[in-house]
Amino acid sequence: MIVKTRAVILRETKYRDQSKICSIYTREFGKMSVIIKGARNPKNKLSGLFSAGNVVDLVLYKKSGRDIQLVSDGNLVLSPMVPVPNIERFAVLYRIIDLVRQTTENGEKSLPLFTLLAGTLEQLYSNGINFQQLYAWFLLRFISLLGFQPSLQRCVFSGEELVPAINALKLTELYFVMNPGGLALPGAAGENFVTKRLIPVRLAMQLSTLAATRLPAGNSISADAADIDTICDLLHEYCELHLEHVRSRKNLAIVSQMLQQ
């Protein structure tokens, strides 16, 4: 059966003399493996198309029960090489695509995940983007798609609205609670045996703004680089904890190590 789909290239592997086998995440079929014959031949029209991070439109010969599908044609939609390569962009790119590759199984279809991934890469490849801020936004949306969206508007314990409580009590710090996930007022957090981190109110509000942002462009929130790094560290810990609750993953140890890098 000949099918068309849009896909993100997650990983590329050399195969034999001039071919490639790639792990891709597609809009219609989720994650799958494909072979592109002659993809390493400079004269092949598909040469250079199947590089990690590229977004492509593909034509596949898809056969049920076959582990590796055959690519017959394709066109480039987006590339991290355009307009110019950037080391910081590539650092964020590889974290994003590796996280998707390691936490999904072949044949798992999720249109929301594909939309998140492709939309994030479109922003990542644009000019004037804050790479780390976009990465923090992706982590927050990614873990929420898996069913672990943190409560950032109300106290995760009491349910009280945070902004009025912060103003009334003149708070300067809140707790970020790992499980159940979300922000908590100091009094409500109590001495419960939960993993929690005390963070400045400004970081809590930046997290809330990120969560409410449809897709960040440029510098969507007012935060310095140190604050964004702290938010990323917080979300790394949160993702690592909650990925353990997703059904057993053979590569979970790799994911945990990747998040800590």
N, C-alpha and C positions, 0 to 999 in steps of 0.2 A: 504494500500500500504506500503510495506517495503522499506525504504530508508536508505542510509548511508550518513553521513555528518561529517565534523569536526566542533567542537564547543568550545567556551569559556564559562565557567560557570560564570555568572554574580552575581547570588545570589542563596542561598539555604534556603529552609523553611521546617521545620519539618511538616509531615502530618501523622495524625493518629499515630498508635503505632510504626511502623518501616519504614515508607516510607518518601520520600522527594518530594517536588515540587520545580523545579529550573527554574530560568530565564536564558536562554542561548542565545548566539549570534552565529549563524551558518553560514558556508560558502555558503551553497546552498539556505537557506530560510530566512536569516536575524534573527531578534530576535523572540523568541518563548518561550512558557512555556511547560515544560515536567514534567511528573511524573515518578518516579523510585520506583517501589514497592519493599519493603524490603531493601532499600538502607542503612538503619541504623542498619540492622542486621549484626553483625560481620562475620557471616558465609556466607553471600551473597557475590558473587564474585564482585559485583559492589560497595560493601561497601568501603567508602573512596574515591571513584572515583569522586563523585559529590560535590566537595568543591570549594568555590569561588576562581577564579583565575586559576583553572586547565584547561588545553587544552586537549580535549578528542576526540576520534573517536567514533561515535555513530551509533547504528542501531535503527531506530524508526519505530513504527507502526503509520504512518501518515494518518490521515483521514481528508478530507476537511470539513470545518465547525466546527471542534472540537477545543475548546479553549486550551485544554491541551493535548499534544501528549504523547504517551506511549513509554518509552525507553525499549528495549528488551535486548540490549547488548552494551558494550563499552570497550574501551581500553585507558589507560592513555598515553598522548603524552608528556605533560609538566606539571610540578608542582612547585609552589613557595617553597615547602618544600625541593626541591633538588637543590644543594647538601646539604645545611643546611638552616634552617629558619633564616630570618634576619628582624629585626624590621623596618629598613629604607625601605627595599624592599617592605614589606607589606603595609607601609604607602603610597607609590607611587602606588602600585598595586590597592588598594581599591579606590584611587582617579580616576584612569583610568577606572576601570570597572564600578564604579558608574556613571561616566560622560557618558559613552556609554549607560548604562541602562536607565538613566533619560532623555536622549535626543533622544532616538529612540522608535519607536512604534512596536508592534508585527506585523510581516508580512512584515516589511520594509527590503528589501534585498539590500545590498550594498557590492559587492565583494571588492572594494577598502577599505571600512571601516573594513571588516573582515581581510583583508591582513595587514592593518595598526595595528589593535589590536593584532592579533596573532604574527606578527613580532616584535612588541614592547615587548610583554611578553616574547618571546624567548630571547631577549637581556636582559630583566630585570632579568631573572633567570640564566643568565650566570655569570661567575666570573669576577671580575675586572671592573665592570660597574659603572659609575657615575650615581647613581639613579636619582638625581635631574636634571642632564643634559639630561638624557633620557626622563624624564617627560616633560621638556621644549620643547624638540623636538616633543614629541607626541602632546602636545597642539597646536603647530604651524601647524603640519600636519593635525590634527583633524579639526581645524577651517577652514583650507584651503579646506578640502574635502567638507565642507558645503557651499563652494562658497565665502568665505571671506578671500582669501589669501592676506596678506599684500604685498605692493610693497616695496621691500628691496634693489633693485639694482638701481632704479631710483627714483628721487624725486616724491612723489605722486601728487604734484601740478604742477610742471613745466615739468616733464618728463626728466629732466637732469640727466645724469649718475652721481652717487654719488661719486665714488672714485676719478675721475678726479677733481670734484668740491672741494672735501675735501682737496686734495693736493694743488690745485691752490689757494684756499682761506685760507689755513692753519687752517682749522676748528678743534675745539676740542669738539664741541657738535652739535647734530642734534635733530630735533623733531621726536618723534614717535607720529603719528596722529592716533587717534582711529577710526575716520570715516570722509572721506574714509581712509581705513587702509594702513599704511606704513610709511616710513621715509620721512622726508621733510627737505630741506635746510632752515636755519633760515630766509633768506630773502623771500623765496617763501611762507613760512607759514604765514607771515604777521600777521595781527590782525583779521584774519577770526574767526568767531564764531564756532570753532571746539575744541573738547577735545584733548589736546596734552600734551605730557610729554617731557621735555628737558632731553636728556640722553647723556652721553659721547660717543664719536665716537667709542671707543673700544667696547661698548655694542652693538652699531649699527652693527659693523662688526661681532661680535659674533652671533647676530641674523641672519645676512646674511649667515654666515657659516653654522649655524644650518639648515637653510632652504635648503641649497645646499647639505647637507649630506643625502645620501640615507638611511642609517640606522646607527646610532651612535654605536660604539663599544669602550668600555673603556672610555677614556677621549678624545672625538673627537675634541673638541675645547679647546684652551688654555684660561682658565678662572678660577678665584678663586671662592670659594663657595659663597661669598657675591655677586659677579656678576651674578652667576647662579640664586640665590634667587631673585635678582632684575628683571632678565629676566622673571622668573616664575610669579612674581607679575604683571609685565607688560602684560603678556599673559593672566593671569587670568582676568584682567580688560577688555582686548580686547575680550576674549571669552564671558564674561558676557554680554557685550554690543551687540555683533553680534548675540548671541543666541536669543535675543529679536526679531530679524528680521526673524528668522526661523518661520514657521507656528506655531500657538499657541500651547504651551506645557503646560499641566496641572501641570507639576512638575517644571516649570521654576524657581519658588521661591526657591525650594530645590536646584536646580543647582547653582543658584546665591550664596546661603549660602555656598554650598560645595566649590565653587571656592575661597571664601574669607577665608576659614579656614587655 
